[in-house]
Structures are given as C-alpha cells and as structure tokens.
Amino acid sequence: MRIATWNVNSVRQRLAPLLALLREAAPDALCLQETKCEDHVFPRLEIEDAGYNVAVHGQKGFNGVAILSKSPLQDVTLGLPGFDGEAQSRYIEAVIADRAGGVMRVASIYAPNGNPPDTQKYLYKLAFMETLTRHAEALLGLEEPTVLAGDYNVIPEPRDVYEASAWLGDALFLPQTRAAYQRLVNLGYADALRATSDEGGLYTFWDYQAGAWQKNKGLRIDHLLLSPQAADRLARVEIVKSMRAGEKPSDHVAIYADFAA
C-alpha cells in the first residue's frame, strides 16, 4: 500500500502534474495541501476519472487540504478537532481500506508557516501544533495504522536544510518549533523518512527565488508520521524529486511511503 503527500500549491494550476503523479506513482491515497480553492471548484471530475475518490476541505485562494483515495473514504473529519482557529482549512482526516483487508487512517495536514516569529502568526502556529499533538495522542488510542501526512512547515534537524545557520531565526527552525514536532514523534509516531534513512540533504521544498532549485538549496518540511501499527509495516520511502524540474512545478515535491500487507 502506498500513501503519498504533496503540497500542490494550487490544485487547479497543477492539475497536469497531479494527474501524472496519480498515473505514474499510483498511490493508494494522496494527501494534498494548499489546494487554494473552494470545494465547488476543486477538479473533482478529472480526479475521479483517474480512479480516485475525493474528500476536500477548501478555502478560497488560501490553504485547503484534500485526500484522494482509490478506495472509498469513510469517517471523514473536516478540521482539526479541538482547534479554535479552524477558520483556515488546514486539516482533513479519513479512513480507507487497505490491501490487507483492514483499514488505515490518513490525515492531510497543512500546518501554519508562523513567520514572522515575533507576531501572532507564530503563536497561531504553536497553538495548531499543540492541538495536533493532543489529537494525535487520542488517535493512538484507536490502535489503528495511522499516517499523519503533510506540510508541517517544520525543519526537524540541521541535516534537513541546506544551510542551518541561515534559518536560525525562522519560524520553521526555531527551537520551539522543532520541540513541538519532536513532541509528536515522542508520542510514539515514527518519521517515515528517518525510519529508513539517516542521510542529509533529502529535501521536499525548494523556493522559487534565487535559483534555490538549481543550487539545491532545499528544505525537508513535508513529513509522514506513522503510528506504531503503520511503522511496523513500513517498507520504503521515496521523495519524488524529479517533480521540481517539471513544467510549472509546485515549490514542493511529493513524498510517499510503501507499506507491506
């Protein structure tokens, strides 16, 4: 079973690479972030024609999350439970059937950026992460294979950024931010990539500015966090780096995890 996540940076602008990803990587489920459109203009028909069911939680021009799945989506939750700031569409969760005859719970998460860090935007980011941690802890009690996937806007470690010293004052790399992410992991979730590789320089985001892609000045901010039941089945993880070199690319690329039956 293959679960993928991708910050699409406007689903209507990236429909062609999205359909190519569905065709070539063929994930069983794909979590999208920054869809940047209301639900009624989401390109549902094209995605359904590609063989996927769709659950969306959109917002005009900003944010927006979705889950695309080959199997029907059940128990869909729109918005992060317990979060007062959910006027912004940043969380969607659903249960899908897996190939082993069981189920897998999947969430698509678009955490706040938090910059500038001396403003309310950073407090909002920390509040979101704290609420996500409480909800993630509650999900562990279900004892289901669970994948919390998405753009966390967190650089977990220095090896996850091209030049750590350049990011010391950024909301994505502040000690409080990394500690918030670590609290999620410490609950019992596994960072899928780090469960399979200790290598540095594995990035999922390259800015559009200053030749960041050409100079490989990247960040790893898109993550798949796995409950113990999902981590036990993890087989491999791949970053689809080639997407960043495509026509009209998102500034993020997809990352997926494969799970054994």
PyMOL commands that set and color helices and strands:
alter all, ss='L'
color gray80, all
select helices_A, chain A and resi 15-24+39-41+44-49+120-140+158-160+164-167+175-186+192-196+228-231+241-245
alter helices_A, ss='H'
color red, helices_A
select strands_A, chain A and resi 2-7+29-33+53-57+65-69+74-78+91-97+103-110+146-151+190-191+205-206+218-219+222-226+234-239+255-259
alter strands_A, ss='S'
color yellow, strands_A
deselect
rebuild
show_as cartoon
